[in-house]
Amino acid sequence: MPDPPDWVVLSSETANATPTKLLKIAGQLTVTPWDALREGMFLIKNGRDSFYAPALSGRRHRFDPGCMEACDDRSATVAAQIAARASDAYEHHWTVPGQVLLIDNRETLHARAAVVPGDANRQLIRIAYRETDAR
């Protein structure tokens, strides 16, 4: 998405063994230079709809090493710092049918862990929300 959502809701109708990883990122990185999150450019690969974006847009974070390629030193620094924190990620396990997970996309990155054998048909419902400034 060119403009990331504020909130993401994930739901699974069935239990599965592949967790969703969550990493609190807001205020947790010591990126130098300070503007790297907002000004370091990544190529977001999406076929014909690829685009450029920083890791932090407004209050919303984005980072997906599977489709984001660092284009400059600032974005490479951001990618390295996030990769260094990967082991700090919390794993949410989908153990109960009908579970719902609400993610504050302004604070937390989320990703699917490696698919566990036997979970090839795993499906999550994803709903994205943006806050609007009601006036």
Backbone as JSON Lines, residues from 0, in Angstrom:
{"i":0,"aa":"M","n":[0.85,-1.18,0.0],"ca":[0.0,0.0,0.0],"c":[0.9,1.24,0.0]}
{"i":1,"aa":"P","n":[0.65,2.18,-0.89],"ca":[1.47,3.4,-0.9],"c":[1.41,4.18,0.41]}
{"i":2,"aa":"D","n":[0.27,4.14,1.08],"ca":[0.11,4.84,2.35],"c":[-0.32,3.81,3.4]}
{"i":3,"aa":"P","n":[0.57,3.42,4.31],"ca":[0.23,2.35,5.26],"c":[-0.95,2.73,6.17]}
{"i":4,"aa":"P","n":[-1.7,1.74,6.63],"ca":[-2.81,2.0,7.53],"c":[-2.33,2.3,8.95]}
{"i":5,"aa":"D","n":[-3.23,2.88,9.76],"ca":[-2.93,3.12,11.17],"c":[-3.11,1.86,12.0]}
{"i":6,"aa":"W","n":[-4.12,1.1,11.66],"ca":[-4.48,-0.11,12.41],"c":[-4.64,-1.27,11.44]}
{"i":7,"aa":"V","n":[-4.23,-2.45,11.86],"ca":[-4.43,-3.67,11.08],"c":[-5.1,-4.69,11.99]}
{"i":8,"aa":"V","n":[-6.16,-5.29,11.48],"ca":[-6.84,-6.36,12.19],"c":[-6.59,-7.65,11.42]}
{"i":9,"aa":"L","n":[-6.05,-8.65,12.11],"ca":[-5.86,-9.97,11.52],"c":[-6.77,-10.95,12.25]}
{"i":10,"aa":"S","n":[-7.34,-11.88,11.5],"ca":[-8.21,-12.88,12.09],"c":[-7.99,-14.21,11.38]}
{"i":11,"aa":"S","n":[-8.11,-15.28,12.14],"ca":[-7.98,-16.61,11.56],"c":[-9.18,-17.45,11.99]}
{"i":12,"aa":"E","n":[-9.86,-17.99,11.01],"ca":[-11.03,-18.82,11.31],"c":[-10.62,-20.19,11.85]}
{"i":13,"aa":"T","n":[-9.38,-20.58,11.58],"ca":[-8.9,-21.87,12.05],"c":[-7.57,-21.68,12.8]}
{"i":14,"aa":"A","n":[-7.27,-22.62,13.66],"ca":[-5.96,-22.61,14.32],"c":[-4.91,-23.03,13.29]}
{"i":15,"aa":"N","n":[-3.69,-22.52,13.46],"ca":[-2.59,-22.95,12.61],"c":[-1.3,-22.79,13.38]}
{"i":16,"aa":"A","n":[-0.23,-23.37,12.87],"ca":[1.03,-23.4,13.6],"c":[2.01,-22.3,13.19]}
{"i":17,"aa":"T","n":[1.66,-21.48,12.22],"ca":[2.57,-20.42,11.75],"c":[2.25,-19.12,12.48]}
{"i":18,"aa":"P","n":[3.17,-18.64,13.32],"ca":[2.88,-17.43,14.09],"c":[3.01,-16.15,13.28]}
{"i":19,"aa":"T","n":[2.43,-15.09,13.81],"ca":[2.62,-13.73,13.31],"c":[3.61,-13.06,14.25]}
{"i":20,"aa":"K","n":[4.66,-12.49,13.68],"ca":[5.68,-11.82,14.49],"c":[5.33,-10.34,14.64]}
{"i":21,"aa":"L","n":[5.53,-9.82,15.84],"ca":[5.24,-8.42,16.15],"c":[6.49,-7.79,16.77]}
{"i":22,"aa":"L","n":[6.88,-6.63,16.26],"ca":[8.06,-5.95,16.76],"c":[7.72,-4.49,17.0]}
{"i":23,"aa":"K","n":[7.74,-4.09,18.29],"ca":[7.51,-2.68,18.61],"c":[8.69,-1.89,18.07]}
{"i":24,"aa":"I","n":[8.4,-0.88,17.27],"ca":[9.45,-0.15,16.59],"c":[9.46,1.32,16.99]}
{"i":25,"aa":"A","n":[8.3,1.89,17.29],"ca":[8.23,3.32,17.62],"c":[9.09,3.63,18.83]}
{"i":26,"aa":"G","n":[10.01,4.58,18.66],"ca":[10.87,5.0,19.75],"c":[11.94,4.0,20.13]}
{"i":27,"aa":"Q","n":[12.06,2.9,19.39],"ca":[13.0,1.84,19.75],"c":[14.29,1.86,18.94]}
{"i":28,"aa":"L","n":[14.3,2.56,17.81],"ca":[15.49,2.57,16.96],"c":[16.39,3.74,17.31]}
{"i":29,"aa":"T","n":[17.67,3.54,17.2],"ca":[18.64,4.61,17.43],"c":[19.29,4.97,16.1]}
{"i":30,"aa":"V","n":[18.46,5.22,15.11],"ca":[18.93,5.46,13.76],"c":[19.72,6.76,13.68]}
{"i":31,"aa":"T","n":[20.9,6.68,13.07],"ca":[21.72,7.86,12.81],"c":[21.99,7.86,11.31]}
{"i":32,"aa":"P","n":[21.77,8.9,10.58],"ca":[21.28,10.2,11.04],"c":[19.8,10.12,11.45]}
{"i":33,"aa":"W","n":[19.37,11.08,12.26],"ca":[18.02,11.05,12.83],"c":[16.93,11.04,11.79]}
{"i":34,"aa":"D","n":[17.17,11.57,10.61],"ca":[16.14,11.65,9.58],"c":[16.06,10.39,8.71]}
{"i":35,"aa":"A","n":[16.85,9.36,9.01],"ca":[16.89,8.17,8.16],"c":[15.54,7.49,8.01]}
{"i":36,"aa":"L","n":[14.76,7.41,9.09],"ca":[13.45,6.76,9.0],"c":[12.51,7.48,8.04]}
{"i":37,"aa":"R","n":[12.57,8.8,8.03],"ca":[11.65,9.58,7.2],"c":[12.19,9.88,5.8]}
{"i":38,"aa":"E","n":[13.51,9.87,5.64],"ca":[14.07,10.31,4.36],"c":[14.85,9.23,3.61]}
{"i":39,"aa":"G","n":[15.21,8.14,4.27],"ca":[15.87,7.04,3.57],"c":[14.86,6.37,2.65]}
{"i":40,"aa":"M","n":[15.2,6.23,1.39],"ca":[14.24,5.7,0.42],"c":[14.42,4.21,0.17]}
{"i":41,"aa":"F","n":[13.3,3.52,0.17],"ca":[13.23,2.11,-0.18],"c":[12.45,1.97,-1.48]}
{"i":42,"aa":"L","n":[12.84,1.02,-2.32],"ca":[12.02,0.63,-3.45],"c":[11.09,-0.45,-2.94]}
{"i":43,"aa":"I","n":[9.78,-0.2,-3.02],"ca":[8.77,-1.17,-2.62],"c":[8.39,-1.92,-3.89]}
{"i":44,"aa":"K","n":[8.84,-3.16,-4.0],"ca":[8.63,-3.94,-5.22],"c":[7.23,-4.54,-5.22]}
{"i":45,"aa":"N","n":[6.47,-4.18,-6.22],"ca":[5.1,-4.65,-6.36],"c":[4.78,-4.78,-7.85]}
{"i":46,"aa":"G","n":[5.66,-5.45,-8.58],"ca":[5.47,-5.61,-10.01],"c":[5.42,-4.27,-10.72]}
{"i":47,"aa":"R","n":[4.42,-4.09,-11.56],"ca":[4.26,-2.83,-12.29],"c":[3.89,-1.66,-11.39]}
{"i":48,"aa":"D","n":[3.39,-1.96,-10.19],"ca":[2.96,-0.91,-9.26],"c":[4.01,-0.61,-8.2]}
{"i":49,"aa":"S","n":[5.29,-0.89,-8.48],"ca":[6.36,-0.59,-7.53],"c":[6.43,0.91,-7.29]}
{"i":50,"aa":"F","n":[6.93,1.29,-6.11],"ca":[7.02,2.71,-5.77],"c":[8.13,2.9,-4.73]}
{"i":51,"aa":"Y","n":[8.48,4.15,-4.47],"ca":[9.49,4.5,-3.48],"c":[8.8,5.08,-2.24]}
{"i":52,"aa":"A","n":[9.34,4.72,-1.06],"ca":[8.77,5.24,0.18],"c":[9.8,5.08,1.3]}
{"i":53,"aa":"P","n":[9.69,5.92,2.33],"ca":[10.55,5.75,3.51],"c":[9.94,4.72,4.47]}
{"i":54,"aa":"A","n":[10.69,4.35,5.5],"ca":[10.19,3.4,6.51],"c":[9.16,4.04,7.44]}
{"i":55,"aa":"L","n":[9.21,5.36,7.56],"ca":[8.26,6.08,8.42],"c":[7.6,7.17,7.61]}
{"i":56,"aa":"S","n":[6.29,7.08,7.51],"ca":[5.51,8.06,6.77],"c":[4.45,8.6,7.72]}
{"i":57,"aa":"G","n":[4.56,9.88,8.07],"ca":[3.68,10.43,9.1],"c":[4.0,9.73,10.41]}
{"i":58,"aa":"R","n":[3.01,9.02,10.97],"ca":[3.22,8.23,12.19],"c":[3.22,6.74,11.9]}
{"i":59,"aa":"R","n":[3.2,6.37,10.63],"ca":[3.06,4.95,10.26],"c":[4.4,4.37,9.81]}
{"i":60,"aa":"H","n":[4.71,3.19,10.34],"ca":[5.94,2.49,9.98],"c":[5.66,1.42,8.93]}
{"i":61,"aa":"R","n":[6.67,1.13,8.12],"ca":[6.59,0.02,7.18],"c":[7.99,-0.57,7.06]}
{"i":62,"aa":"F","n":[8.05,-1.89,6.99],"ca":[9.29,-2.55,6.66],"c":[8.98,-4.0,6.35]}
{"i":63,"aa":"D","n":[9.36,-4.43,5.17],"ca":[9.19,-5.81,4.74],"c":[10.4,-6.16,3.89]}
{"i":64,"aa":"P","n":[11.35,-6.91,4.46],"ca":[12.56,-7.22,3.71],"c":[12.29,-8.05,2.46]}
{"i":65,"aa":"G","n":[11.11,-8.65,2.37],"ca":[10.76,-9.44,1.19],"c":[10.45,-8.6,-0.03]}
{"i":66,"aa":"C","n":[10.01,-7.35,0.18],"ca":[9.65,-6.52,-0.97],"c":[10.26,-5.12,-0.92]}
{"i":67,"aa":"M","n":[11.01,-4.8,0.14],"ca":[11.61,-3.47,0.26],"c":[13.12,-3.55,0.07]}
{"i":68,"aa":"E","n":[13.62,-2.75,-0.87],"ca":[15.05,-2.72,-1.16],"c":[15.6,-1.34,-0.81]}
{"i":69,"aa":"A","n":[16.61,-1.31,0.06],"ca":[17.23,-0.04,0.45],"c":[17.89,0.6,-0.77]}
{"i":70,"aa":"C","n":[17.66,1.91,-0.94],"ca":[18.18,2.64,-2.1],"c":[19.29,3.62,-1.75]}
{"i":71,"aa":"D","n":[19.55,3.84,-0.47],"ca":[20.58,4.79,-0.08],"c":[21.13,4.37,1.29]}
{"i":72,"aa":"D","n":[22.16,5.1,1.75],"ca":[22.79,4.76,3.03],"c":[21.82,4.86,4.21]}
{"i":73,"aa":"R","n":[20.92,5.85,4.17],"ca":[19.98,6.01,5.28],"c":[19.03,4.83,5.39]}
{"i":74,"aa":"S","n":[18.47,4.41,4.26],"ca":[17.55,3.27,4.3],"c":[18.29,1.98,4.63]}
{"i":75,"aa":"A","n":[19.55,1.84,4.2],"ca":[20.35,0.66,4.56],"c":[20.58,0.62,6.07]}
{"i":76,"aa":"T","n":[20.79,1.77,6.69],"ca":[20.96,1.85,8.14],"c":[19.69,1.42,8.85]}
{"i":77,"aa":"V","n":[18.56,1.89,8.37],"ca":[17.27,1.51,8.95],"c":[17.07,0.0,8.85]}
{"i":78,"aa":"A","n":[17.3,-0.56,7.66],"ca":[17.12,-2.0,7.45],"c":[18.03,-2.81,8.38]}
{"i":79,"aa":"A","n":[19.27,-2.37,8.54],"ca":[20.21,-3.09,9.41],"c":[19.76,-3.04,10.86]}
{"i":80,"aa":"Q","n":[19.27,-1.9,11.31],"ca":[18.83,-1.79,12.7],"c":[17.58,-2.64,12.97]}
{"i":81,"aa":"I","n":[16.67,-2.65,12.02],"ca":[15.47,-3.48,12.2],"c":[15.86,-4.96,12.19]}
{"i":82,"aa":"A","n":[16.73,-5.35,11.28],"ca":[17.19,-6.75,11.21],"c":[17.88,-7.16,12.52]}
{"i":83,"aa":"A","n":[18.63,-6.24,13.11],"ca":[19.33,-6.53,14.36],"c":[18.37,-6.75,15.52]}
{"i":84,"aa":"R","n":[17.15,-6.23,15.41],"ca":[16.16,-6.37,16.48],"c":[15.19,-7.52,16.22]}
{"i":85,"aa":"A","n":[15.34,-8.24,15.12],"ca":[14.39,-9.28,14.74],"c":[14.18,-10.32,15.84]}
{"i":86,"aa":"S","n":[15.21,-10.63,16.59],"ca":[15.08,-11.64,17.65],"c":[14.23,-11.14,18.82]}
{"i":87,"aa":"D","n":[13.96,-9.82,18.88],"ca":[13.12,-9.26,19.93],"c":[11.63,-9.39,19.63]}
{"i":88,"aa":"A","n":[11.29,-9.87,18.45],"ca":[9.89,-9.94,18.04],"c":[9.11,-10.92,18.91]}
{"i":89,"aa":"Y","n":[7.9,-10.51,19.25],"ca":[6.94,-11.37,19.95],"c":[6.23,-12.21,18.9]}
{"i":90,"aa":"E","n":[5.98,-13.47,19.22],"ca":[5.26,-14.34,18.29],"c":[3.85,-14.58,18.79]}
{"i":91,"aa":"H","n":[2.88,-14.15,17.99],"ca":[1.47,-14.43,18.31],"c":[1.11,-15.76,17.64]}
{"i":92,"aa":"H","n":[0.66,-16.73,18.44],"ca":[0.32,-18.04,17.91],"c":[-1.19,-18.16,17.73]}
{"i":93,"aa":"W","n":[-1.57,-18.66,16.59],"ca":[-2.98,-18.81,16.21],"c":[-3.47,-20.18,16.69]}
{"i":94,"aa":"T","n":[-3.72,-20.31,17.99],"ca":[-4.04,-21.6,18.59],"c":[-5.54,-21.88,18.72]}
{"i":95,"aa":"V","n":[-6.34,-20.82,18.61],"ca":[-7.79,-20.95,18.82],"c":[-8.52,-20.45,17.57]}
{"i":96,"aa":"P","n":[-9.45,-21.23,17.02],"ca":[-10.21,-20.74,15.86],"c":[-10.95,-19.44,16.2]}
{"i":97,"aa":"G","n":[-10.97,-18.51,15.27],"ca":[-11.68,-17.26,15.46],"c":[-10.88,-16.18,16.19]}
{"i":98,"aa":"Q","n":[-9.62,-16.41,16.44],"ca":[-8.8,-15.38,17.11],"c":[-8.72,-14.12,16.26]}
{"i":99,"aa":"V","n":[-8.62,-12.98,16.94],"ca":[-8.47,-11.68,16.29],"c":[-7.28,-10.98,16.93]}
{"i":100,"aa":"L","n":[-6.46,-10.35,16.1],"ca":[-5.29,-9.62,16.56],"c":[-5.38,-8.2,16.02]}
{"i":101,"aa":"L","n":[-5.34,-7.21,16.91],"ca":[-5.37,-5.8,16.53],"c":[-3.96,-5.24,16.67]}
{"i":102,"aa":"I","n":[-3.44,-4.65,15.59],"ca":[-2.06,-4.15,15.56],"c":[-2.08,-2.65,15.33]}
{"i":103,"aa":"D","n":[-1.4,-1.91,16.2],"ca":[-1.22,-0.47,16.01],"c":[-0.04,-0.31,15.07]}
{"i":104,"aa":"N","n":[-0.33,-0.04,13.82],"ca":[0.68,0.04,12.76],"c":[1.56,1.27,12.9]}
{"i":105,"aa":"R","n":[1.21,2.17,13.81],"ca":[2.03,3.35,14.06],"c":[3.15,3.03,15.04]}
{"i":106,"aa":"E","n":[3.04,1.91,15.71],"ca":[3.99,1.53,16.76],"c":[4.7,0.21,16.48]}
{"i":107,"aa":"T","n":[4.06,-0.66,15.72],"ca":[4.5,-2.05,15.64],"c":[4.57,-2.55,14.2]}
{"i":108,"aa":"L","n":[5.65,-3.25,13.89],"ca":[5.76,-3.96,12.61],"c":[5.19,-5.35,12.81]}
{"i":109,"aa":"H","n":[4.63,-5.92,11.75],"ca":[4.13,-7.29,11.83],"c":[4.58,-8.06,10.59]}
{"i":110,"aa":"A","n":[4.76,-9.36,10.77],"ca":[5.19,-10.21,9.66],"c":[4.81,-11.65,9.96]}
{"i":111,"aa":"R","n":[4.66,-12.41,8.91],"ca":[4.42,-13.83,9.06],"c":[5.77,-14.51,9.27]}
{"i":112,"aa":"A","n":[5.83,-15.41,10.22],"ca":[7.04,-16.22,10.4],"c":[7.1,-17.21,9.23]}
{"i":113,"aa":"A","n":[8.18,-17.93,9.12],"ca":[8.29,-18.95,8.08],"c":[7.12,-19.93,8.22]}
{"i":114,"aa":"V","n":[6.52,-20.27,7.11],"ca":[5.35,-21.15,7.14],"c":[5.77,-22.54,7.63]}
{"i":115,"aa":"V","n":[5.07,-23.0,8.65],"ca":[5.32,-24.3,9.25],"c":[4.81,-25.38,8.29]}
{"i":116,"aa":"P","n":[5.56,-26.49,8.13],"ca":[5.08,-27.57,7.27],"c":[3.65,-27.99,7.66]}
{"i":117,"aa":"G","n":[2.81,-28.15,6.67],"ca":[1.42,-28.49,6.92],"c":[0.5,-27.28,6.97]}
{"i":118,"aa":"D","n":[1.07,-26.07,6.95],"ca":[0.28,-24.83,7.0],"c":[0.17,-24.15,5.64]}
{"i":119,"aa":"A","n":[0.39,-24.87,4.57],"ca":[0.39,-24.26,3.24],"c":[-0.94,-23.59,2.91]}
{"i":120,"aa":"N","n":[-2.03,-24.05,3.5],"ca":[-3.35,-23.47,3.24],"c":[-3.77,-22.45,4.3]}
{"i":121,"aa":"R","n":[-2.85,-22.04,5.14],"ca":[-3.13,-21.05,6.19],"c":[-3.69,-19.78,5.57]}
{"i":122,"aa":"Q","n":[-4.76,-19.26,6.16],"ca":[-5.36,-18.02,5.66],"c":[-5.68,-17.11,6.84]}
{"i":123,"aa":"L","n":[-5.31,-15.85,6.69],"ca":[-5.7,-14.83,7.66],"c":[-6.53,-13.8,6.93]}
{"i":124,"aa":"I","n":[-7.53,-13.29,7.6],"ca":[-8.29,-12.17,7.08],"c":[-7.61,-10.91,7.57]}
{"i":125,"aa":"R","n":[-7.38,-9.96,6.66],"ca":[-6.68,-8.72,7.01],"c":[-7.58,-7.54,6.68]}
{"i":126,"aa":"I","n":[-7.81,-6.69,7.67],"ca":[-8.58,-5.47,7.47],"c":[-7.7,-4.31,7.93]}
{"i":127,"aa":"A","n":[-7.58,-3.3,7.1],"ca":[-6.73,-2.15,7.42],"c":[-7.61,-0.92,7.63]}
{"i":128,"aa":"Y","n":[-7.23,-0.12,8.63],"ca":[-7.98,1.1,8.95],"c":[-7.03,2.3,8.98]}
{"i":129,"aa":"R","n":[-7.57,3.43,8.59],"ca":[-6.86,4.7,8.73],"c":[-7.69,5.63,9.58]}
{"i":130,"aa":"E","n":[-7.03,6.29,10.52],"ca":[-7.73,7.29,11.31],"c":[-7.9,8.54,10.44]}
{"i":131,"aa":"T","n":[-9.01,9.19,10.61],"ca":[-9.22,10.45,9.9],"c":[-9.4,11.55,10.94]}
{"i":132,"aa":"D","n":[-9.09,12.74,10.53],"ca":[-9.23,13.89,11.41],"c":[-10.63,14.47,11.19]}
{"i":133,"aa":"A","n":[-11.58,14.02,12.02],"ca":[-12.97,14.5,11.86],"c":[-13.07,15.95,12.32]}
{"i":134,"aa":"R","n":[-13.55,16.78,11.43],"ca":[-13.71,18.21,11.76],"c":[-15.09,18.65,11.38]}
